[in-house]
Amino acid sequence: MKKYALLFMLMLFMQHAFAGKPVKEWGKLQVISTQLCDQYGRPVVLRGVSLGWHNIWPRFYNKGAVKALATDWHANVIRAAMGIKIEDNYLENPSFAKQCVETVVKAAIKNDVYVIMDWHAHETYTKEAKEWFGYFAKKYGKHPHIIYEIFNEPVNQSWESLKEYAREVITEIRKYDPDNVILVGCPHWDQDIDVVAASPLTGFTNIMYTVHFYAATHGSYLRNKMVEAHKTLPIFVSECAGMEASGNGPLNYPEWQQWIDTMERERISWVNWSVSDKDETCSMLLPRAKADGQWPEDVIKEYGKKVKSNLLKYNK
């Protein structure tokens, strides 16, 4: 009996350890039809957390924070939101932006989780984006941990103009990285996924299209569009949260859960916004939280606690 009990405990330990090493388990991701899959073609769902803008909350762009999100929160993907607007942004201070993002990328690789390099812009900067992604693809594209998000939340751009932008940036990435997954933004704050589904990009592999939602603002109308588009389109929810789209207001728990239930049923990956300490609902931490990931419950805000509990529940 002791032998079987010991074997059972060993199996539990191995499962726990394995769950904390998603890249070791799944390897290089690929897109098959409308589904994100592992290296063997098995469906995969990534669930994780986005850091806030690098130029507003650089203090969380460190290896300790990444380790805590990977191990304590069970995030299997971490998003680095590299800001193109507001002061000290990439356009004004590219070396600092690279330093912040590279720190997160290296820590994600060390902790064996996936990492999204997010070009966090609302306007088109084709030349600069090509330079940025070319640099990272050349330096880190050999690692299976890497995911590229080439345009966060386009606002006023048409889908045709975004397709042209995407072709140029994807072509630049593929010069150095032939197969890691690339996320493509869609018009109107990543909500017009139906427009994308009517005329997707052609000629590329391992690309997905992003949808963003804030549950207290975006309800069944956007979910229904996403589900319908997912019949023909690979979709990745690279930013979501439970409050209003402003980032403020009360959490709408029932609507948020409906979103989670839908994404789980559809096997769509999702990333929560954001690890930051602003006085707003969507910032997960209080200002007195340490930068390095040593976050006891009393420095995690209500929203952050719920995100953490969701990750612990779904990323078993």
VMD Tcl script that draws the C-alpha trace (Angstrom):
set ca {
  {0.00 0.00 0.00}
  {2.85 2.38 0.85}
  {4.31 1.70 -2.57}
  {1.09 2.80 -4.33}
  {0.69 5.84 -2.08}
  {4.25 6.89 -2.84}
  {3.68 6.39 -6.56}
  {0.48 8.45 -6.39}
  {2.27 11.30 -4.59}
  {5.09 11.19 -7.15}
  {2.57 11.41 -10.00}
  {0.93 14.42 -8.37}
  {4.30 16.10 -7.96}
  {5.24 15.43 -11.56}
  {1.93 16.85 -12.76}
  {2.43 19.98 -10.66}
  {6.01 20.40 -11.84}
  {5.04 19.81 -15.44}
  {2.20 22.33 -15.22}
  {4.77 24.92 -14.27}
  {6.86 24.25 -17.38}
  {4.48 24.86 -20.29}
  {7.16 25.34 -22.95}
  {8.84 22.12 -21.90}
  {5.50 20.36 -22.24}
  {4.16 22.03 -25.40}
  {7.26 23.25 -27.23}
  {6.98 25.43 -30.32}
  {3.39 26.46 -30.84}
  {1.61 26.23 -34.18}
  {-1.74 27.22 -35.62}
  {-3.78 24.41 -37.17}
  {-6.99 25.57 -38.81}
  {-8.54 27.84 -36.14}
  {-6.74 26.34 -33.14}
  {-3.52 27.12 -31.31}
  {-1.69 23.81 -30.89}
  {1.49 22.45 -29.35}
  {4.40 20.98 -31.27}
  {2.54 17.67 -31.61}
  {-0.67 19.24 -32.97}
  {-2.62 18.98 -29.72}
  {-4.90 21.95 -28.85}
  {-3.45 24.40 -26.34}
  {-5.00 27.27 -24.38}
  {-2.69 29.93 -22.97}
  {-3.88 31.91 -19.96}
  {-1.85 34.67 -18.43}
  {-1.22 38.26 -17.47}
  {-0.11 41.40 -19.23}
  {2.29 43.84 -17.67}
  {1.22 47.48 -17.95}
  {2.88 49.96 -20.31}
  {6.67 49.63 -19.96}
  {7.12 53.40 -19.89}
  {4.61 53.93 -17.06}
  {5.29 50.86 -14.89}
  {8.88 49.87 -15.71}
  {9.44 48.76 -12.14}
  {7.48 45.56 -12.82}
  {9.64 44.67 -15.83}
  {11.99 42.48 -13.83}
  {12.81 38.82 -13.40}
  {11.23 38.59 -9.94}
  {7.83 39.76 -11.17}
  {7.95 37.34 -14.10}
  {8.92 34.46 -11.83}
  {6.07 35.23 -9.42}
  {3.51 35.37 -12.23}
  {4.79 32.09 -13.65}
  {5.11 30.16 -10.38}
  {2.78 31.76 -7.81}
  {0.00 32.84 -10.21}
  {0.43 29.93 -12.68}
  {0.44 32.21 -15.73}
  {1.70 30.22 -18.71}
  {2.05 33.34 -20.85}
  {3.20 36.86 -19.92}
  {2.69 39.89 -22.13}
  {5.15 42.77 -22.24}
  {3.27 45.89 -23.35}
  {5.91 48.09 -24.97}
  {4.41 51.60 -25.09}
  {4.55 53.82 -28.19}
  {2.68 56.74 -26.59}
  {2.93 58.87 -23.44}
  {6.31 60.14 -22.24}
  {9.50 58.07 -22.28}
  {7.99 55.80 -24.92}
  {9.83 53.64 -27.45}
  {9.96 56.40 -30.07}
  {11.62 58.76 -27.57}
  {13.76 56.23 -25.71}
  {14.22 53.01 -27.70}
  {17.14 51.70 -25.66}
  {15.12 51.79 -22.43}
  {12.19 50.03 -24.13}
  {14.47 47.27 -25.38}
  {16.01 46.92 -21.93}
  {12.59 46.51 -20.30}
  {11.24 44.02 -22.81}
  {14.44 41.99 -23.04}
  {14.45 41.61 -19.26}
  {10.96 40.11 -19.42}
  {11.78 37.91 -22.42}
  {14.88 36.49 -20.75}
  {12.98 35.87 -17.51}
  {10.13 34.16 -19.38}
  {12.61 31.88 -21.13}
  {14.28 31.07 -17.81}
  {10.91 30.29 -16.19}
  {9.83 28.28 -19.25}
  {6.66 30.26 -20.02}
  {5.53 31.90 -23.24}
  {6.02 35.63 -23.69}
  {4.13 38.07 -25.92}
  {6.11 41.03 -27.23}
  {3.33 43.57 -27.67}
  {3.74 46.65 -29.90}
  {1.42 48.72 -27.69}
  {0.25 51.37 -30.13}
  {-3.01 52.81 -31.41}
  {-1.53 54.42 -34.53}
  {0.51 53.01 -37.41}
  {4.32 53.17 -37.27}
  {5.33 50.69 -39.96}
  {9.02 51.56 -40.25}
  {9.58 51.58 -36.50}
  {7.62 48.36 -35.98}
  {9.65 46.56 -38.63}
  {12.88 47.65 -36.96}
  {11.64 46.58 -33.52}
  {10.32 43.16 -34.50}
  {13.25 42.51 -36.83}
  {15.62 43.08 -33.92}
  {13.75 40.75 -31.56}
  {13.09 38.08 -34.18}
  {16.74 37.96 -35.09}
  {17.87 37.79 -31.46}
  {15.18 35.61 -29.86}
  {13.31 33.92 -32.71}
  {15.11 30.63 -32.13}
  {13.30 30.25 -28.80}
  {9.86 28.53 -28.82}
  {8.72 30.85 -26.03}
  {8.26 33.84 -28.33}
  {4.95 35.28 -29.55}
  {4.77 38.56 -31.48}
  {1.81 40.95 -31.18}
  {2.37 43.41 -33.99}
  {-0.32 46.04 -33.28}
  {-2.26 46.53 -30.07}
  {-5.74 47.95 -30.56}
  {-5.86 49.81 -33.87}
  {-8.44 52.58 -33.57}
  {-9.25 54.36 -36.82}
  {-7.38 52.23 -39.35}
  {-9.29 50.28 -41.97}
  {-8.78 46.53 -42.21}
  {-7.26 46.96 -45.67}
  {-4.63 49.36 -44.33}
  {-3.95 47.04 -41.40}
  {-3.48 44.13 -43.77}
  {-0.82 46.07 -45.65}
  {0.91 46.97 -42.38}
  {0.72 43.35 -41.22}
  {2.19 42.03 -44.47}
  {5.23 44.28 -44.11}
  {5.85 43.54 -40.43}
  {5.22 39.79 -40.73}
  {7.55 39.58 -43.72}
  {10.25 41.29 -41.66}
  {9.77 38.88 -38.74}
  {9.84 35.85 -41.04}
  {13.27 36.82 -42.38}
  {14.65 35.68 -39.03}
  {11.91 33.61 -37.39}
  {10.03 31.33 -39.79}
  {7.45 29.86 -37.48}
  {6.76 31.40 -34.05}
  {3.18 32.61 -33.67}
  {2.27 36.18 -34.69}
  {-0.81 38.01 -33.38}
  {-2.49 40.51 -35.70}
  {-4.73 43.31 -34.39}
  {-8.10 44.14 -35.93}
  {-9.97 47.44 -36.34}
  {-11.84 49.38 -33.67}
  {-9.91 48.46 -30.54}
  {-9.65 44.79 -31.58}
  {-13.42 44.37 -31.80}
  {-14.22 44.17 -35.55}
  {-13.23 40.54 -35.80}
  {-16.14 39.94 -38.18}
  {-14.53 42.29 -40.71}
  {-11.30 40.32 -40.46}
  {-13.09 37.00 -40.87}
  {-14.62 38.23 -44.13}
  {-11.18 38.93 -45.62}
  {-8.26 37.39 -43.68}
  {-4.60 37.64 -44.56}
  {-3.28 35.07 -47.01}
  {0.16 33.68 -47.68}
  {1.28 33.34 -44.05}
  {1.25 30.53 -41.51}
  {1.07 30.56 -37.71}
  {-0.80 33.84 -37.44}
  {-3.79 34.57 -35.21}
  {-6.12 37.54 -34.81}
  {-6.72 39.40 -31.56}
  {-9.93 40.28 -29.76}
  {-9.97 42.52 -26.67}
  {-12.84 42.86 -24.22}
  {-13.72 44.55 -20.95}
  {-16.63 42.64 -19.49}
  {-18.59 45.54 -17.98}
  {-18.64 47.24 -21.41}
  {-18.50 44.44 -23.96}
  {-21.22 41.84 -23.69}
  {-22.85 39.16 -25.78}
  {-22.74 41.16 -29.03}
  {-18.94 40.98 -29.10}
  {-18.81 37.43 -27.79}
  {-21.18 36.34 -30.52}
  {-19.02 38.03 -33.17}
  {-15.96 36.28 -31.78}
  {-17.61 32.85 -31.71}
  {-18.90 33.25 -35.26}
  {-15.50 34.44 -36.52}
  {-13.78 31.56 -34.73}
  {-15.49 29.12 -37.06}
  {-13.02 30.16 -39.75}
  {-10.41 32.29 -37.96}
  {-7.75 31.54 -35.31}
  {-8.40 33.97 -32.45}
  {-6.34 34.99 -29.41}
  {-7.72 37.29 -26.68}
  {-4.49 39.11 -25.89}
  {-6.09 41.63 -23.52}
  {-9.18 41.36 -21.33}
  {-10.56 42.36 -17.96}
  {-13.70 42.38 -15.87}
  {-14.47 46.09 -15.57}
  {-15.39 48.87 -18.02}
  {-13.29 49.60 -21.11}
  {-12.00 52.73 -19.37}
  {-10.19 50.43 -16.96}
  {-12.36 51.70 -14.14}
  {-15.76 51.07 -12.63}
  {-17.02 47.99 -10.79}
  {-16.21 44.46 -11.84}
  {-19.04 42.70 -13.65}
  {-18.46 39.19 -12.36}
  {-21.35 37.43 -14.17}
  {-20.45 38.91 -17.57}
  {-16.76 38.23 -17.00}
  {-17.50 34.60 -16.21}
  {-19.58 34.30 -19.37}
  {-16.55 35.47 -21.33}
  {-14.31 32.94 -19.59}
  {-16.81 30.13 -20.13}
  {-17.02 31.03 -23.83}
  {-13.25 31.19 -24.29}
  {-12.80 27.89 -22.50}
  {-15.48 26.22 -24.60}
  {-13.97 27.62 -27.80}
  {-10.40 26.88 -26.59}
  {-9.36 30.50 -27.12}
  {-6.33 31.77 -25.20}
  {-6.71 34.81 -22.93}
  {-4.47 37.35 -21.19}
  {-5.57 39.65 -18.34}
  {-4.72 43.37 -18.16}
  {-2.63 44.45 -16.15}
  {0.20 44.23 -13.63}
  {0.34 47.88 -12.58}
  {-0.38 50.04 -9.51}
  {-2.50 52.95 -10.76}
  {-5.58 54.06 -8.84}
  {-7.97 52.26 -11.17}
  {-9.89 49.00 -11.15}
  {-7.79 47.23 -13.80}
  {-4.48 47.73 -12.00}
  {-3.90 44.53 -10.05}
  {-1.56 45.86 -7.35}
  {-1.49 48.60 -4.72}
  {1.26 51.25 -4.95}
  {3.01 49.78 -1.90}
  {3.47 46.44 -3.66}
  {7.11 45.55 -4.17}
  {8.41 45.49 -7.72}
  {9.99 42.05 -7.54}
  {6.89 39.85 -7.28}
  {6.82 39.35 -3.51}
  {3.11 40.14 -3.34}
  {1.19 39.02 -0.25}
  {-2.58 39.12 -0.51}
  {-2.85 42.50 1.20}
  {-1.10 44.29 -1.71}
  {-3.17 42.57 -4.42}
  {-6.35 44.44 -5.29}
  {-9.77 42.78 -5.72}
  {-9.36 42.41 -9.47}
  {-5.84 41.00 -9.14}
  {-7.02 38.43 -6.60}
  {-9.71 37.24 -8.97}
  {-7.27 37.04 -11.89}
  {-4.87 35.02 -9.77}
  {-7.61 32.65 -8.61}
  {-8.79 32.17 -12.20}
  {-5.27 31.31 -13.36}
  {-4.82 28.87 -10.51}
  {-8.16 27.29 -11.41}
  {-7.77 26.99 -15.17}
  {-3.99 26.52 -15.47}
  {-3.86 23.36 -13.40}
}
mol new
graphics top color blue
foreach p $ca { graphics top sphere $p radius 0.5 }
foreach p [lrange $ca 0 end-1] q [lrange $ca 1 end] { graphics top cylinder $p $q radius 0.2 }
display resetview
